[in-house]
Amino acid sequence: MAGLLNGIGIVASDMARSLDFYRRLGLDVPETPGEGHVDIALGSGFRLMIDDEAEMRKFMPEWASQSGNKVSLAIQCASPAEVDKIYAEIVAAGYHGHKEPWDAFWGQRYAKLHDPDGVPVDLYAPL
């Protein structure tokens, strides 16, 4: 039996800021998250798991934050206009816009953001 990928985990250096970022992207982030760990249901049994650095050290005392995160997330938007709107709102809230919305050659409106810890988050919608 093969494993079932049902979650993406990231580590946040500032949990409150990370949760605000994902709320602004429209995720149903709990208002009263658990201490050090938050599970965000994404539908179909899939979830985004966010741990703060202290939580990581609880089960891996040698863990240290490093650059070069290899996790990325992609969020499908309802329309090309929504890609532009969400991107503008996130950047206006002080988060990092990596690449402004553009019409990608593969037929999508696309934009790239970074969450507070540098995790790439792509926004896209069919053209």
SETI-255261 format. One record per residue (C-alpha): x, y, z; residue in one letter; residue number from 1. Coordinates in nm, 4 decimals. Layout:
N
<xx=X; yy=Y; zz=Z; residu=A; num=NUM>
...
REM end
This chain:
127
<xx=0.0000; yy=0.0000; zz=0.0000; residu=M; num=1>
<xx=0.1379; yy=0.3408; zz=-0.0982; residu=A; num=2>
<xx=0.1296; yy=0.6394; zz=0.1358; residu=G; num=3>
<xx=-0.1252; yy=0.9134; zz=0.0831; residu=L; num=4>
<xx=0.0071; yy=1.2663; zz=0.0618; residu=L; num=5>
<xx=-0.2433; yy=1.4599; zz=0.2698; residu=N; num=6>
<xx=-0.0512; yy=1.7543; zz=0.4072; residu=G; num=7>
<xx=0.2146; yy=2.0156; zz=0.3557; residu=I; num=8>
<xx=0.4204; yy=2.1248; zz=0.6535; residu=G; num=9>
<xx=0.6086; yy=2.4481; zz=0.6979; residu=I; num=10>
<xx=0.7908; yy=2.6079; zz=0.9903; residu=V; num=11>
<xx=0.7092; yy=2.9678; zz=1.0831; residu=A; num=12>
<xx=0.9483; yy=3.2006; zz=1.2626; residu=S; num=13>
<xx=0.6546; yy=3.4339; zz=1.3452; residu=D; num=14>
<xx=0.3383; yy=3.2254; zz=1.3824; residu=M; num=15>
<xx=0.0963; yy=3.5201; zz=1.4102; residu=A; num=16>
<xx=0.2304; yy=3.6803; zz=1.0932; residu=R; num=17>
<xx=0.2199; yy=3.3516; zz=0.9025; residu=S; num=18>
<xx=-0.1385; yy=3.2855; zz=1.0107; residu=L; num=19>
<xx=-0.2385; yy=3.6379; zz=0.9043; residu=D; num=20>
<xx=-0.0765; yy=3.5784; zz=0.5630; residu=F; num=21>
<xx=-0.2701; yy=3.2557; zz=0.5026; residu=Y; num=22>
<xx=-0.5966; yy=3.4098; zz=0.6306; residu=R; num=23>
<xx=-0.5541; yy=3.6897; zz=0.3760; residu=R; num=24>
<xx=-0.5194; yy=3.4252; zz=0.1052; residu=L; num=25>
<xx=-0.8617; yy=3.2948; zz=0.2039; residu=G; num=26>
<xx=-0.7647; yy=2.9849; zz=0.4041; residu=L; num=27>
<xx=-0.9872; yy=2.8940; zz=0.6990; residu=D; num=28>
<xx=-0.7261; yy=2.9508; zz=0.9704; residu=V; num=29>
<xx=-0.8523; yy=2.8827; zz=1.3242; residu=P; num=30>
<xx=-0.8963; yy=3.1980; zz=1.5314; residu=E; num=31>
<xx=-0.7568; yy=3.0209; zz=1.8381; residu=T; num=32>
<xx=-0.4766; yy=2.8015; zz=1.7072; residu=P; num=33>
<xx=-0.3045; yy=2.5445; zz=1.9211; residu=G; num=34>
<xx=0.0196; yy=2.6421; zz=2.0868; residu=E; num=35>
<xx=0.3065; yy=2.5967; zz=1.8413; residu=G; num=36>
<xx=0.1094; yy=2.3989; zz=1.5822; residu=H; num=37>
<xx=-0.1835; yy=2.4754; zz=1.3515; residu=V; num=38>
<xx=-0.3662; yy=2.2445; zz=1.1111; residu=D; num=39>
<xx=-0.5582; yy=2.4194; zz=0.8339; residu=I; num=40>
<xx=-0.8079; yy=2.2023; zz=0.6462; residu=A; num=41>
<xx=-0.7769; yy=2.2565; zz=0.2716; residu=L; num=42>
<xx=-1.0521; yy=2.0206; zz=0.1548; residu=G; num=43>
<xx=-1.0595; yy=1.6583; zz=0.0416; residu=S; num=44>
<xx=-0.8710; yy=1.5610; zz=0.3565; residu=G; num=45>
<xx=-0.5673; yy=1.7729; zz=0.2647; residu=F; num=46>
<xx=-0.4187; yy=2.0127; zz=0.5202; residu=R; num=47>
<xx=-0.1530; yy=2.2763; zz=0.5694; residu=L; num=48>
<xx=0.0401; yy=2.2209; zz=0.8925; residu=M; num=49>
<xx=0.2310; yy=2.5136; zz=1.0383; residu=I; num=50>
<xx=0.4689; yy=2.4696; zz=1.3313; residu=D; num=51>
<xx=0.6679; yy=2.7383; zz=1.5051; residu=D; num=52>
<xx=1.0409; yy=2.6920; zz=1.5615; residu=E; num=53>
<xx=1.0005; yy=2.6040; zz=1.9295; residu=A; num=54>
<xx=0.7581; yy=2.3251; zz=1.8368; residu=E; num=55>
<xx=1.0161; yy=2.1771; zz=1.5995; residu=M; num=56>
<xx=1.2777; yy=2.1732; zz=1.8735; residu=R; num=57>
<xx=1.0400; yy=1.9796; zz=2.1009; residu=K; num=58>
<xx=1.0926; yy=1.6661; zz=1.8944; residu=F; num=59>
<xx=1.4200; yy=1.7577; zz=1.7186; residu=M; num=60>
<xx=1.6325; yy=1.9523; zz=1.9686; residu=P; num=61>
<xx=1.9116; yy=1.9961; zz=1.7122; residu=E; num=62>
<xx=1.6778; yy=2.1597; zz=1.4571; residu=W; num=63>
<xx=1.7898; yy=2.5026; zz=1.3276; residu=A; num=64>
<xx=1.6234; yy=2.7363; zz=1.0843; residu=S; num=65>
<xx=1.7971; yy=2.7414; zz=0.7445; residu=Q; num=66>
<xx=1.7452; yy=2.9221; zz=0.4175; residu=S; num=67>
<xx=1.6739; yy=2.7377; zz=0.0951; residu=G; num=68>
<xx=1.3221; yy=2.6218; zz=0.1692; residu=N; num=69>
<xx=1.2132; yy=2.3714; zz=-0.0953; residu=K; num=70>
<xx=0.8423; yy=2.3837; zz=-0.0237; residu=V; num=71>
<xx=0.6073; yy=2.5797; zz=-0.2450; residu=S; num=72>
<xx=0.2339; yy=2.6157; zz=-0.2487; residu=L; num=73>
<xx=-0.0044; yy=2.6989; zz=-0.5325; residu=A; num=74>
<xx=-0.3440; yy=2.8591; zz=-0.4879; residu=I; num=75>
<xx=-0.6004; yy=2.8454; zz=-0.7656; residu=Q; num=76>
<xx=-0.8037; yy=3.1647; zz=-0.7993; residu=C; num=77>
<xx=-1.1520; yy=3.1962; zz=-0.9489; residu=A; num=78>
<xx=-1.0410; yy=3.4329; zz=-1.2257; residu=S; num=79>
<xx=-0.7424; yy=3.6253; zz=-1.3641; residu=P; num=80>
<xx=-0.8814; yy=3.9380; zz=-1.1964; residu=A; num=81>
<xx=-0.8786; yy=3.7580; zz=-0.8627; residu=E; num=82>
<xx=-0.5073; yy=3.6779; zz=-0.9076; residu=V; num=83>
<xx=-0.4415; yy=4.0509; zz=-0.9476; residu=D; num=84>
<xx=-0.6675; yy=4.1450; zz=-0.6540; residu=K; num=85>
<xx=-0.5223; yy=3.8956; zz=-0.4074; residu=I; num=86>
<xx=-0.1652; yy=3.9766; zz=-0.5091; residu=Y; num=87>
<xx=-0.2277; yy=4.3511; zz=-0.4600; residu=A; num=88>
<xx=-0.3951; yy=4.2959; zz=-0.1208; residu=E; num=89>
<xx=-0.1146; yy=4.0755; zz=0.0098; residu=I; num=90>
<xx=0.1584; yy=4.3161; zz=-0.1039; residu=V; num=91>
<xx=-0.0355; yy=4.6155; zz=0.0379; residu=A; num=92>
<xx=-0.0464; yy=4.4317; zz=0.3725; residu=A; num=93>
<xx=0.3342; yy=4.4348; zz=0.3781; residu=G; num=94>
<xx=0.4132; yy=4.0862; zz=0.2514; residu=Y; num=95>
<xx=0.6725; yy=4.0088; zz=-0.0164; residu=H; num=96>
<xx=0.5569; yy=4.0033; zz=-0.3768; residu=G; num=97>
<xx=0.8164; yy=3.8065; zz=-0.5706; residu=H; num=98>
<xx=0.6750; yy=3.8401; zz=-0.9236; residu=K; num=99>
<xx=0.3778; yy=4.0562; zz=-1.0191; residu=E; num=100>
<xx=0.0843; yy=3.8954; zz=-1.2015; residu=P; num=101>
<xx=0.1476; yy=3.8127; zz=-1.5670; residu=W; num=102>
<xx=-0.0155; yy=3.6118; zz=-1.8433; residu=D; num=103>
<xx=0.1978; yy=3.2984; zz=-1.8490; residu=A; num=104>
<xx=0.2733; yy=3.1233; zz=-2.1767; residu=F; num=105>
<xx=0.1043; yy=2.8069; zz=-2.0455; residu=W; num=106>
<xx=-0.2359; yy=2.9789; zz=-2.0398; residu=G; num=107>
<xx=-0.2726; yy=3.1038; zz=-1.6831; residu=Q; num=108>
<xx=-0.2664; yy=3.4367; zz=-1.5042; residu=R; num=109>
<xx=0.0166; yy=3.3793; zz=-1.2578; residu=Y; num=110>
<xx=0.1842; yy=3.5609; zz=-0.9684; residu=A; num=111>
<xx=0.4431; yy=3.4690; zz=-0.7076; residu=K; num=112>
<xx=0.4490; yy=3.5700; zz=-0.3411; residu=L; num=113>
<xx=0.6638; yy=3.4677; zz=-0.0462; residu=H; num=114>
<xx=0.5153; yy=3.4021; zz=0.2941; residu=D; num=115>
<xx=0.6877; yy=3.5591; zz=0.5979; residu=P; num=116>
<xx=0.9438; yy=3.2763; zz=0.6070; residu=D; num=117>
<xx=1.0244; yy=3.2833; zz=0.2352; residu=G; num=118>
<xx=0.8026; yy=2.9911; zz=0.1313; residu=V; num=119>
<xx=0.7007; yy=3.0492; zz=-0.2329; residu=P; num=120>
<xx=0.3248; yy=3.0820; zz=-0.2824; residu=V; num=121>
<xx=0.1915; yy=3.0966; zz=-0.6388; residu=D; num=122>
<xx=-0.1452; yy=3.2384; zz=-0.7395; residu=L; num=123>
<xx=-0.2981; yy=3.1236; zz=-1.0681; residu=Y; num=124>
<xx=-0.6165; yy=3.1141; zz=-1.2747; residu=A; num=125>
<xx=-0.6926; yy=2.9932; zz=-1.6273; residu=P; num=126>
<xx=-0.6937; yy=3.2690; zz=-1.8866; residu=L; num=127>
REM end
